[in-house]
Amino acid sequence: MAKNTSSSAFRKIDVDQYCEDNYNEEEIEQTGPQGPDENEVKNLIQKGKLLDALRIVLVNAPLGSKNQQIKENALNLTLRVLLSVKPSQIEEAVNSLDSDLLDVLMKYVYKGFENPSEGSSGHLLVWHEKVYNVGGVGCIIRVLSDTRRV
């Protein structure tokens, strides 16, 4: 026998709160670093410590920042580090990173594809291949679905 469905309790739910047009992305407060220290990274590049420079730019990536100038400076600095690493050293660099830093690295690789410079696309493709080999498809999916941009 069917139950009585005359109850109207279900009608008290505000379904408009789930409408995508009403969705407001919560403000992300950036209390962490405001991007990598440019002088420190440049010194590491000059000394040939590219893996340390790579780690610094990835750890201090301004993911939650709304300041476009900070993001552009971090992007330029990161691309400088990525293009300084020799193709034979890329695999070693990628293997030394954890999965969170691999995701940030993949974000920078894709951002570098958006505005290619002379000779950067081929080098970034090598980075993409090595990161994909370690991080797999999940790395790409996390980067494409994440709302925090570099």
Residue frames as a rotation matrix with the C-alpha (Angstrom) as fourth column:
MET 1
0.583 0.812 0.000 0.00
0.812 -0.583 0.000 0.00
0.000 0.000 -1.000 0.00
ALA 2
-0.095 -0.610 0.787 1.30
0.565 -0.683 -0.462 3.47
0.819 0.401 0.409 -0.85
LYS 3
-0.439 -0.133 -0.889 2.19
0.862 -0.342 -0.375 5.96
-0.254 -0.930 0.264 1.86
ASN 4
0.711 0.698 -0.088 0.37
0.672 -0.711 -0.206 9.24
-0.206 0.087 -0.975 2.26
THR 5
-0.357 -0.880 0.313 2.37
0.933 -0.352 0.076 11.91
0.043 0.319 0.947 0.39
SER 6
0.552 0.661 0.508 0.29
0.620 -0.733 0.280 14.87
0.557 0.161 -0.815 1.37
SER 7
0.442 -0.480 -0.758 3.10
0.676 -0.377 0.633 16.19
-0.590 -0.792 0.158 3.56
SER 8
0.875 -0.105 0.472 4.47
0.291 -0.666 -0.687 19.50
0.386 0.739 -0.552 2.35
ALA 9
0.737 -0.635 -0.232 7.70
0.115 -0.220 0.969 19.49
-0.666 -0.740 -0.089 4.41
PHE 10
-0.008 -0.786 0.618 9.79
0.881 0.287 0.376 19.01
-0.474 0.548 0.690 1.33
ARG 11
0.447 0.279 0.850 8.56
0.755 -0.628 -0.191 22.34
0.480 0.726 -0.492 -0.04
LYS 12
0.964 -0.099 -0.247 10.44
0.094 -0.740 0.666 24.31
-0.249 -0.665 -0.704 2.59
ILE 13
0.057 -0.980 0.193 13.76
0.710 0.176 0.682 23.73
-0.702 0.098 0.705 0.83
ASP 14
0.564 0.038 -0.825 15.02
-0.360 -0.888 -0.287 26.77
-0.743 0.459 -0.487 -1.07
VAL 15
0.510 -0.334 0.792 15.97
0.684 0.716 -0.139 25.24
-0.521 0.613 0.594 -4.41
ASP 16
0.948 -0.143 0.284 17.13
0.086 -0.743 -0.663 28.60
0.306 0.654 -0.692 -5.76
GLN 17
0.612 -0.771 0.178 20.24
-0.587 -0.291 0.755 28.34
-0.530 -0.567 -0.631 -3.62
TYR 18
0.064 -0.571 0.819 21.44
0.287 0.796 0.533 25.57
-0.956 0.201 0.215 -5.93
CYS 19
0.923 0.285 0.260 20.95
0.334 -0.256 -0.907 27.61
-0.192 0.924 -0.331 -9.12
GLU 20
0.098 -0.973 0.210 24.26
0.987 0.122 0.103 28.09
-0.126 0.197 0.972 -10.87
ASP 21
0.113 -0.009 0.994 23.42
0.485 -0.872 -0.063 31.71
0.867 0.489 -0.094 -11.68
ASN 22
0.842 0.271 0.466 23.29
-0.251 -0.568 0.784 32.46
0.477 -0.777 -0.411 -7.95
TYR 23
0.671 -0.638 -0.377 26.61
0.738 0.624 0.256 30.78
0.072 -0.450 0.890 -7.19
ASN 24
0.801 -0.502 0.324 29.21
-0.488 -0.863 -0.132 33.10
0.346 -0.052 -0.937 -5.66
GLU 25
0.325 -0.779 -0.537 32.72
0.464 0.626 -0.626 31.82
0.824 -0.046 0.565 -5.43
GLU 26
0.907 0.010 -0.422 33.93
0.405 -0.298 0.864 32.36
-0.117 -0.954 -0.275 -1.91
GLU 27
0.722 -0.660 0.208 36.74
-0.513 -0.712 -0.480 34.81
0.465 0.240 -0.852 -1.55
ILE 28
0.634 -0.617 -0.466 40.05
0.687 0.726 -0.028 33.12
0.356 -0.302 0.884 -0.96
GLU 29
0.930 -0.359 0.075 42.16
-0.348 -0.798 0.492 35.06
-0.117 -0.484 -0.868 1.47
GLN 30
0.546 -0.819 -0.180 45.80
0.303 0.392 -0.869 34.96
0.781 0.420 0.462 0.52
THR 31
0.930 -0.246 0.274 47.65
-0.353 -0.383 0.853 34.86
-0.104 -0.890 -0.443 3.81
GLY 32
0.578 -0.740 0.343 50.58
0.616 0.672 0.411 32.91
-0.535 -0.027 0.844 2.43
PRO 33
-0.437 -0.874 -0.211 53.39
0.448 -0.416 0.792 34.08
-0.780 0.252 0.573 0.19
GLN 34
0.551 0.586 -0.594 52.70
-0.160 -0.625 -0.764 36.69
-0.819 0.516 -0.250 -2.47
GLY 35
0.943 -0.257 -0.212 54.71
-0.168 0.185 -0.968 34.88
0.288 0.949 0.131 -5.11
PRO 36
0.569 -0.793 -0.219 58.31
0.821 0.559 0.115 33.71
0.031 -0.245 0.969 -5.19
ASP 37
0.579 -0.501 -0.643 61.19
-0.010 -0.793 0.609 35.98
-0.815 -0.346 -0.464 -4.24
GLU 38
0.995 -0.096 -0.004 62.63
-0.008 -0.040 -0.999 37.05
0.096 0.995 -0.041 -7.58
ASN 39
0.374 -0.918 0.132 66.12
-0.889 -0.395 -0.230 37.82
0.263 -0.031 -0.964 -6.29
GLU 40
0.013 -0.327 0.945 66.45
-0.654 0.713 0.255 34.47
-0.757 -0.621 -0.205 -4.54
VAL 41
0.704 0.326 0.632 65.33
0.207 0.756 -0.620 32.57
-0.680 0.567 0.465 -7.65
LYS 42
0.905 -0.408 -0.117 67.66
-0.289 -0.388 -0.875 34.54
0.312 0.826 -0.469 -9.93
ASN 43
0.114 -0.898 0.426 70.59
-0.989 -0.062 0.133 33.81
-0.093 -0.436 -0.895 -7.61
LEU 44
0.144 0.000 0.990 69.78
-0.267 0.963 0.039 30.09
-0.953 -0.269 0.139 -7.63
ILE 45
0.951 0.198 0.238 69.57
0.177 0.281 -0.943 30.09
-0.254 0.939 0.232 -11.45
GLN 46
0.642 -0.765 -0.062 72.96
-0.663 -0.512 -0.545 31.80
0.385 0.391 -0.836 -11.70
LYS 47
-0.122 -0.690 0.713 74.48
-0.913 0.360 0.193 29.27
-0.390 -0.627 -0.674 -9.31
GLY 48
-0.564 -0.065 -0.823 73.04
-0.613 0.701 0.365 26.42
0.553 0.710 -0.435 -11.36
LYS 49
-0.944 0.298 0.144 70.72
0.074 0.612 -0.787 25.20
-0.323 -0.732 -0.600 -8.61
LEU 50
-0.732 0.655 -0.190 67.75
-0.501 -0.329 0.800 24.91
0.461 0.681 0.569 -10.93
LEU 51
-0.328 0.629 -0.705 65.93
0.484 0.752 0.447 22.22
0.811 -0.195 -0.551 -8.94
ASP 52
-0.551 0.088 -0.830 65.95
0.783 -0.290 -0.551 24.43
-0.289 -0.953 0.091 -5.85
ALA 53
-0.916 0.216 -0.338 64.74
-0.293 -0.936 0.196 27.39
-0.275 0.278 0.920 -7.91
LEU 54
-0.589 0.726 -0.356 61.95
-0.160 0.327 0.932 25.24
0.792 0.605 -0.076 -9.37
ARG 55
-0.323 0.451 -0.832 60.83
0.848 0.529 -0.043 24.12
0.421 -0.719 -0.553 -5.94
ILE 56
-0.749 0.000 -0.662 60.77
0.424 -0.768 -0.480 27.72
-0.508 -0.641 0.575 -4.65
VAL 57
-0.859 0.443 -0.258 58.64
-0.509 -0.680 0.528 29.03
0.058 0.585 0.809 -7.53
LEU 58
-0.420 0.734 -0.534 56.19
0.057 0.609 0.791 26.14
0.906 0.302 -0.297 -7.21
VAL 59
-0.410 0.231 -0.882 55.84
0.896 0.281 -0.343 26.28
0.169 -0.931 -0.322 -3.41
ASN 60
-0.585 0.102 -0.805 55.33
0.349 -0.864 -0.363 30.06
-0.732 -0.493 0.470 -3.47
ALA 61
-0.789 0.355 0.501 52.94
0.487 -0.135 0.863 30.14
0.374 0.925 -0.067 -6.44
PRO 62
-0.877 0.473 -0.079 50.26
-0.331 -0.716 -0.615 32.83
-0.347 -0.513 0.785 -5.92
LEU 63
-0.836 0.544 0.080 47.31
0.490 0.670 0.557 30.51
0.249 0.505 -0.826 -6.58
GLY 64
0.001 0.921 -0.389 44.72
0.994 -0.044 -0.101 32.40
-0.110 -0.387 -0.916 -4.54
SER 65
-0.601 -0.329 -0.728 45.89
0.363 -0.924 0.118 35.89
-0.712 -0.193 0.675 -5.37
LYS 66
0.536 0.807 0.250 43.56
0.690 -0.247 -0.681 38.30
-0.487 0.537 -0.688 -7.18
ASN 67
0.423 -0.480 -0.769 46.48
-0.381 -0.864 0.330 40.60
-0.822 0.153 -0.548 -8.08
GLN 68
0.977 0.038 0.210 47.22
0.169 0.464 -0.870 40.00
-0.130 0.885 0.447 -11.77
GLN 69
0.566 -0.824 0.031 50.65
-0.675 -0.484 -0.558 41.66
0.474 0.295 -0.830 -11.59
ILE 70
-0.003 -0.537 0.844 51.84
-0.859 0.434 0.273 39.20
-0.513 -0.723 -0.463 -8.93
LYS 71
0.579 0.302 0.757 50.59
0.029 0.921 -0.389 36.30
-0.815 0.247 0.525 -11.06
GLU 72
0.973 -0.231 -0.028 52.33
-0.055 -0.109 -0.993 37.59
0.226 0.967 -0.119 -14.19
ASN 73
0.257 -0.925 0.279 55.62
-0.939 -0.308 -0.155 38.10
0.229 -0.223 -0.948 -12.34
ALA 74
0.040 -0.188 0.981 55.41
-0.579 0.796 0.176 34.57
-0.814 -0.575 -0.077 -10.91
LEU 75
0.852 0.324 0.412 54.59
0.138 0.621 -0.772 33.16
-0.506 0.714 0.484 -14.36
ASN 76
0.794 -0.594 -0.126 57.54
-0.413 -0.376 -0.829 34.90
0.445 0.711 -0.545 -16.01
LEU 77
0.000 -0.815 0.579 59.88
-0.997 0.043 0.060 33.76
-0.074 -0.577 -0.813 -13.26
THR 78
0.255 0.172 0.952 58.61
-0.313 0.946 -0.087 30.18
-0.915 -0.275 0.295 -13.40
LEU 79
0.984 0.112 0.139 58.89
0.098 0.316 -0.944 30.02
-0.150 0.942 0.300 -17.18
ARG 80
0.478 -0.878 -0.006 62.43
-0.788 -0.426 -0.444 31.34
0.387 0.217 -0.896 -16.89
VAL 81
-0.144 -0.494 0.857 63.27
-0.807 0.560 0.187 28.49
-0.572 -0.665 -0.480 -14.52
LEU 82
0.551 0.444 0.706 61.52
-0.031 0.857 -0.515 25.87
-0.834 0.262 0.486 -16.67
LEU 83
0.986 -0.162 -0.044 63.30
-0.052 -0.045 -0.998 26.99
0.159 0.986 -0.053 -19.83
SER 84
0.283 -0.934 0.219 66.66
-0.945 -0.310 -0.102 27.02
0.163 -0.179 -0.970 -18.01
VAL 85
0.148 -0.176 0.973 66.44
-0.485 0.845 0.227 23.35
-0.862 -0.506 0.040 -17.10
LYS 86
-0.632 -0.451 -0.630 68.07
-0.771 0.286 0.569 21.10
-0.076 0.845 -0.529 -19.69
PRO 87
0.290 0.817 -0.498 65.84
-0.840 0.467 0.275 18.41
0.457 0.339 0.822 -21.22
SER 88
-0.143 -0.412 -0.900 68.06
0.029 0.907 -0.420 15.70
0.989 -0.086 -0.118 -19.72
GLN 89
-0.967 -0.255 -0.020 67.43
0.044 -0.091 -0.995 17.09
0.252 -0.963 0.099 -16.21
ILE 90
-0.382 0.895 0.232 63.64
-0.772 -0.447 0.451 17.43
0.507 -0.007 0.862 -16.52
GLU 91
0.269 0.516 -0.813 62.84
-0.031 0.849 0.528 13.87
0.963 -0.116 0.244 -15.49
GLU 92
-0.493 -0.533 -0.688 64.97
0.690 0.242 -0.682 14.16
0.530 -0.811 0.249 -12.35
ALA 93
-0.945 0.159 0.286 63.28
-0.263 -0.889 -0.375 17.45
0.195 -0.429 0.882 -11.46
VAL 94
-0.075 0.991 -0.107 59.78
-0.717 0.021 0.696 16.04
0.693 0.129 0.710 -11.94
ASN 95
0.151 0.095 -0.984 60.54
0.316 0.938 0.139 12.92
0.937 -0.332 0.112 -9.91
SER 96
-0.775 -0.526 -0.351 61.67
0.499 -0.166 -0.851 15.06
0.389 -0.834 0.391 -6.96
LEU 97
-0.738 0.551 0.390 58.26
-0.593 -0.805 0.015 16.79
0.322 -0.220 0.921 -6.66
ASP 98
-0.776 0.580 0.247 55.20
0.220 0.618 -0.755 15.63
-0.590 -0.532 -0.607 -4.74
SER 99
-0.384 0.676 0.629 51.75
0.923 0.291 0.251 15.45
-0.014 0.677 -0.736 -6.33
ASP 100
0.566 0.607 -0.558 50.63
0.612 -0.763 -0.209 18.92
-0.553 -0.223 -0.803 -5.22
LEU 101
-0.028 -0.667 -0.744 53.70
-0.250 -0.716 0.652 20.56
-0.968 0.204 -0.147 -6.73
LEU 102
-0.798 -0.179 0.576 53.24
0.449 0.463 0.765 18.50
-0.403 0.868 -0.289 -9.90
ASP 103
0.191 0.948 0.255 49.76
0.964 -0.131 -0.233 19.98
-0.187 0.290 -0.938 -10.23
VAL 104
0.593 -0.046 -0.804 51.13
0.085 -0.989 0.120 23.51
-0.801 -0.140 -0.583 -9.83
LEU 105
-0.523 -0.847 -0.089 53.86
-0.100 -0.043 0.994 22.73
-0.846 0.529 -0.062 -12.36
MET 106
-0.535 0.398 0.746 51.28
0.821 0.454 0.346 21.47
-0.201 0.797 -0.569 -14.85
LYS 107
0.588 0.738 -0.331 49.30
0.652 -0.675 -0.347 24.70
-0.479 -0.012 -0.878 -14.36
TYR 108
0.218 -0.600 -0.770 52.38
-0.291 -0.793 0.535 26.69
-0.932 0.107 -0.347 -15.30
VAL 109
-0.749 -0.450 0.486 53.04
0.274 0.457 0.846 24.46
-0.603 0.767 -0.219 -18.31
TYR 110
-0.039 0.826 0.562 49.52
0.991 0.103 -0.084 25.08
-0.127 0.554 -0.823 -19.61
LYS 111
0.712 0.248 -0.657 49.82
0.284 -0.957 -0.054 28.80
-0.642 -0.147 -0.752 -18.89
GLY 112
-0.271 -0.899 -0.344 53.08
-0.195 -0.299 0.934 28.82
-0.943 0.321 -0.094 -20.84
PHE 113
-0.584 0.155 0.796 51.28
0.737 0.512 0.441 27.22
-0.340 0.845 -0.414 -23.79
GLU 114
0.486 0.863 -0.135 48.84
0.744 -0.490 -0.453 30.15
-0.457 0.120 -0.881 -23.82
ASN 115
0.920 -0.250 -0.303 51.57
-0.330 -0.910 -0.252 32.69
-0.213 0.332 -0.919 -24.61
PRO 116
0.658 -0.701 0.274 54.43
0.696 0.705 0.134 30.87
-0.287 0.103 0.952 -26.31
SER 117
0.566 -0.607 -0.557 57.76
-0.558 -0.780 0.284 32.55
-0.607 0.150 -0.780 -26.85
GLU 118
0.418 -0.469 -0.778 60.51
-0.806 0.205 -0.556 31.59
0.420 0.859 -0.292 -29.27
GLY 119
-0.369 -0.629 -0.684 61.40
-0.366 0.775 -0.516 27.92
0.855 0.060 -0.516 -28.66
SER 120
-0.640 0.096 0.762 59.37
-0.763 0.030 -0.645 27.58
-0.084 -0.995 0.054 -25.49
SER 121
0.379 0.920 -0.102 56.61
-0.925 0.379 -0.022 25.31
0.019 0.103 0.995 -26.85
GLY 122
0.341 -0.321 -0.884 58.89
-0.262 0.870 -0.417 22.36
0.903 0.374 0.212 -27.56
HIS 123
-0.745 -0.666 0.049 60.54
-0.181 0.130 -0.975 22.65
0.642 -0.735 -0.217 -24.17
LEU 124
-0.448 0.666 0.597 57.17
-0.872 -0.178 -0.456 22.91
-0.198 -0.725 0.660 -22.42
LEU 125
0.512 0.603 -0.612 55.98
-0.730 0.681 0.061 19.83
0.453 0.415 0.789 -24.29
VAL 126
-0.255 -0.676 -0.691 58.88
-0.004 0.715 -0.699 17.89
0.967 -0.175 -0.185 -22.78
TRP 127
-0.887 -0.002 0.462 57.87
-0.449 -0.223 -0.865 19.16
0.105 -0.975 0.197 -19.34
HIS 128
0.054 0.996 0.065 54.26
-0.998 0.055 -0.022 18.17
-0.026 -0.064 0.998 -20.03
GLU 129
0.341 0.038 -0.939 55.29
-0.403 0.908 -0.110 14.66
0.849 0.416 0.325 -21.06
LYS 130
-0.626 -0.686 -0.372 57.43
0.065 0.429 -0.901 14.10
0.777 -0.588 -0.224 -17.97
VAL 131
-0.749 0.429 0.505 54.79
-0.652 -0.342 -0.677 15.46
-0.118 -0.836 0.536 -15.58
TYR 132
0.290 0.892 -0.348 52.14
-0.930 0.348 0.119 13.33
0.227 0.289 0.930 -17.28
ASN 133
-0.007 -0.372 -0.928 54.34
-0.179 0.914 -0.365 10.23
0.984 0.163 -0.073 -16.92
VAL 134
-0.910 -0.369 -0.190 54.58
0.129 0.184 -0.974 10.78
0.395 -0.911 -0.120 -13.17
GLY 135
-0.795 0.598 0.100 51.22
-0.447 -0.467 -0.763 12.40
-0.410 -0.652 0.639 -12.36
GLY 136
-0.732 0.507 0.454 49.04
0.621 0.771 0.140 10.59
-0.279 0.385 -0.880 -14.88
VAL 137
-0.396 0.691 0.604 45.68
0.530 -0.365 0.765 11.73
0.750 0.624 -0.221 -16.18
GLY 138
0.388 0.568 -0.725 44.62
0.915 -0.144 0.377 12.73
0.109 -0.810 -0.576 -12.67
CYS 139
-0.421 -0.639 -0.644 47.14
0.652 -0.707 0.275 15.56
-0.631 -0.303 0.714 -12.71
ILE 140
-0.934 0.101 0.343 45.62
0.235 -0.550 0.802 17.00
0.270 0.829 0.489 -15.88
ILE 141
-0.032 0.998 -0.059 42.07
0.645 0.066 0.762 16.63
0.764 -0.014 -0.645 -14.58
ARG 142
0.219 0.071 -0.973 42.93
0.932 -0.310 0.188 18.35
-0.288 -0.948 -0.134 -11.30
VAL 143
-0.759 -0.563 -0.327 44.56
0.429 -0.810 0.400 21.24
-0.490 0.163 0.856 -13.15
LEU 144
-0.822 0.452 0.346 41.67
0.198 -0.344 0.918 21.72
0.534 0.823 0.193 -15.56
SER 145
0.133 0.960 -0.247 38.99
0.618 0.114 0.778 21.51
0.775 -0.256 -0.578 -12.87
ASP 146
-0.222 -0.282 -0.933 40.70
0.945 -0.300 -0.134 23.68
-0.242 -0.911 0.333 -10.25
THR 147
0.740 0.581 0.340 39.33
0.640 -0.763 -0.091 27.22
0.206 0.285 -0.936 -9.99
ARG 148
0.623 -0.611 -0.488 42.59
-0.011 -0.631 0.776 28.64
-0.782 -0.478 -0.400 -8.61
ARG 149
0.883 -0.279 0.378 44.62
0.411 0.068 -0.909 29.89
0.228 0.958 0.175 -11.55
VAL 150
0.092 -0.926 -0.367 48.26
0.766 -0.169 0.620 30.84
-0.636 -0.338 0.693 -11.91
